[in-house]
Amino acid sequence: MDDQTRIELEAAAFRRLRKHLMQDRPDVQNIDLMNMAGFCRNCLSRWYQEAANERGITMNKDEGREAFYGMTMDAWKAQHQTEATGDKEEAFKTAFAENVTNKD
């Protein structure tokens, strides 16, 4: 497989993952994703932002989130986010520390 085809397939897989998380399963909470998989929609939006920045495209965290979510973070939370339990919040602290803090 040539590099361009690989890049196109990777981009298509990313778009499908985004569609799955944003349209097919908006009911799955970010905290549950982070606790189970070690990443969430916010991680994906941050990776998108970081990739833009690495290519000289100025993008801040809120702009990265809006590009990924297709709306502001406040709008997403109002439409889809539910209250987290204490147990989930404690598990999140661990998952965040293990997967996000001090990562490249």
Secondary structure, 3 states (H helix, E strand, C coil): CCHHHHHHHHHHHHHHHHHHHHHHCCCCCHHHHHHHHCCCHHHHHHHHHHHHHHCCCCCCHHHHHHHHHCCCHHHHHHHHCCCCCHHHHHHHHHHHHHHCCCCC
